[in-house]
Amino acid sequence: KEGLSRDVLGLAQDKNGNYLFITDLGLKQLDSKSGIFSFFKPKGLDVVQFSAVLFDKHNTLWLGTVKEGLYSYNTEKEYFVRHDTLSGYLKSNFVTSLTLDKKGAILAGTWGGGLSVVADNQATILTEDKGLGENKIRCAMVDDEGNIWAGTNQNGLSCYRGDRFEVFFKSRGGPNTQVGAVFGDSKGRMWFGANNHI
């Protein structure tokens, strides 16, 4: 669409109805009232490659990156905070997905570092050591019961029920199962997009 870009890699909507897009040209925002697109170029992040975007319940902007971890942006005071492997928030600085749980915590999927659940300025990291099917995460979501579902690169789908993981479609010597999409519909059904089936 004119004014946006040909390639859109992610999008999120803030509390005012405005949209923020990750594109091949950088971050672009759409003003919901005027319908006008413009570049969003926060100071200090103009050369960062973004991979995921989310607004939380406080309208804080969260941006996942390919190499620099996770950034939170206070939209009122206009300042960034970086969360990465050095700060203990992540096990990998490549963030592949962002979503919210039912309590408003940030769930960050990473490439090689499992899942990080960020809440109250601290993070709980879920990895293979705790039962996760694989540390390379392609997608994640939280269902109506608060269970965390994570699609992995080669070892199927993992479900975390608060105290343990259950792994579905796990590779057992046959073809690897890559899960790249997970979705819960209005009837409580779960849908999973894999490399060889739905």
C-alpha positions in Angstrom: 0.0 0.0 0.0 1.3 3.5 -0.9 2.8 5.2 2.1 3.6 1.9 3.9 5.9 -0.6 2.2 5.7 -3.7 0.1 7.1 -5.9 2.9 5.4 -5.8 6.3 7.1 -8.1 8.9 4.9 -7.3 12.0 2.3 -4.8 13.3 0.7 -3.7 16.6 -2.0 -1.3 17.6 -1.7 1.2 20.5 -4.5 2.2 22.9 -5.4 5.2 20.7 -6.0 3.0 17.6 -2.8 3.9 15.8 -0.7 1.2 14.2 3.0 0.6 14.2 4.5 -1.6 11.4 7.8 -3.3 11.0 8.7 -3.0 7.4 11.8 -3.6 5.2 12.2 0.2 5.2 12.1 0.5 9.0 9.4 1.3 11.5 6.3 3.1 10.1 3.3 4.4 11.9 -0.3 5.0 10.8 -2.3 7.8 12.4 -5.8 6.4 12.8 -7.5 9.8 12.5 -5.6 11.2 9.5 -4.8 8.0 7.7 -1.3 9.2 7.1 1.8 7.0 7.3 5.1 8.3 8.7 8.4 6.9 9.8 8.9 6.2 13.5 12.5 6.9 14.2 13.2 6.9 17.9 16.6 8.4 18.8 19.4 5.8 19.1 17.5 3.0 17.3 17.6 4.1 13.7 20.0 1.3 12.6 18.4 -1.6 14.6 16.8 -4.5 12.8 13.5 -5.2 14.4 11.8 -8.6 14.4 8.7 -8.3 16.6 6.4 -5.5 18.0 3.8 -5.2 20.8 2.0 -2.7 22.9 1.2 -3.8 26.5 -1.7 -2.8 28.7 0.1 0.3 29.8 0.6 1.3 26.2 4.4 0.7 26.6 5.9 -0.3 23.2 8.0 -3.4 23.1 10.3 -4.1 20.2 12.1 -7.4 19.6 15.3 -7.2 17.5 17.5 -9.6 15.6 20.7 -9.0 17.5 20.1 -6.5 20.3 17.5 -8.2 22.5 14.3 -6.5 23.6 13.5 -2.8 24.0 10.7 -1.2 25.9 9.6 2.3 25.0 7.7 4.6 27.4 5.4 6.4 24.9 4.6 9.2 27.3 8.1 10.1 28.5 9.7 8.9 25.3 12.6 6.9 26.5 13.9 3.3 25.8 15.1 0.6 28.1 17.1 -2.3 26.7 16.5 -5.9 28.0 19.1 -8.4 26.8 21.3 -11.4 27.8 23.5 -9.1 29.9 20.6 -7.8 32.0 19.4 -11.4 32.5 16.1 -10.9 30.7 17.0 -13.2 27.8 19.1 -16.2 26.9 19.4 -15.1 23.3 19.3 -11.5 21.8 17.4 -12.7 18.7 13.7 -12.1 19.6 11.4 -14.0 17.2 7.9 -13.3 18.8 6.1 -11.2 21.4 2.7 -11.7 23.0 0.9 -10.9 26.3 -0.4 -13.4 28.8 -3.7 -12.9 30.7 -2.0 -11.0 33.5 -0.2 -8.6 31.2 3.2 -10.2 31.3 5.4 -10.1 28.1 6.1 -13.4 26.6 9.2 -13.2 24.3 10.2 -16.1 22.1 13.9 -16.2 21.1 16.1 -18.0 18.6 18.2 -20.3 20.7 17.3 -19.0 24.1 13.8 -20.4 24.7 11.0 -18.3 26.2 11.3 -15.3 28.5 8.3 -14.2 30.6 8.8 -10.6 31.6 6.8 -9.1 34.5 7.4 -6.6 37.3 10.9 -5.7 36.0 12.1 -9.3 36.1 12.1 -12.3 33.8 11.5 -16.1 34.1 13.3 -18.0 31.4 11.9 -21.3 30.1 14.3 -23.5 28.2 14.9 -27.1 27.2 16.3 -27.7 30.7 12.8 -27.1 32.0 11.1 -29.3 29.4 10.6 -27.0 26.5 10.8 -29.0 23.2 13.5 -26.8 21.7 15.1 -23.4 22.4 14.6 -22.1 18.9 11.1 -20.5 19.0 9.1 -19.5 15.9 5.8 -18.4 17.6 4.0 -18.3 20.9 0.6 -17.5 22.3 -1.3 -17.8 25.6 -4.7 -19.6 25.6 -7.9 -18.7 27.6 -6.7 -20.9 30.5 -3.3 -19.2 30.7 -1.3 -22.0 29.1 1.7 -21.0 27.0 1.9 -22.6 23.6 5.2 -22.3 21.7 6.0 -23.4 18.1 9.6 -24.6 17.7 11.9 -24.7 14.7 12.4 -28.5 14.5 10.7 -30.2 17.6 7.0 -29.6 17.3 4.8 -27.7 19.7 5.3 -27.1 23.5 2.6 -26.3 26.0 3.5 -24.9 29.4 0.8 -25.3 32.0 2.4 -23.4 34.8 4.6 -26.2 36.3 5.5 -28.4 33.4 5.8 -28.7 29.6 4.0 -31.1 27.3 5.5 -31.6 23.8 3.3 -32.4 20.8 4.4 -33.5 17.3 7.9 -34.2 18.7 10.5 -35.4 16.3 11.2 -39.1 17.0 13.8 -39.9 14.3 11.5 -39.0 11.5 11.0 -35.7 9.7 11.4 -32.7 11.9 8.1 -30.8 12.7 8.4 -27.0 12.4 5.5 -25.1 13.9 5.4 -21.5 12.6 2.0 -20.4 13.6 -0.3 -20.9 16.6 -3.8 -19.5 17.1 -6.8 -19.9 19.4 -10.3 -19.2 18.0 -13.4 -17.9 19.6 -14.7 -21.4 20.2 -11.7 -22.4 22.3 -10.1 -24.5 19.5 -6.3 -24.3 18.9 -4.9 -24.2 15.4 -1.3 -24.9 14.5 0.5 -24.2 11.2 3.4 -26.7 10.6 5.7 -27.4 7.8 3.7 -30.4 6.7 0.2 -30.0 8.0 -2.3 -27.8 10.0 
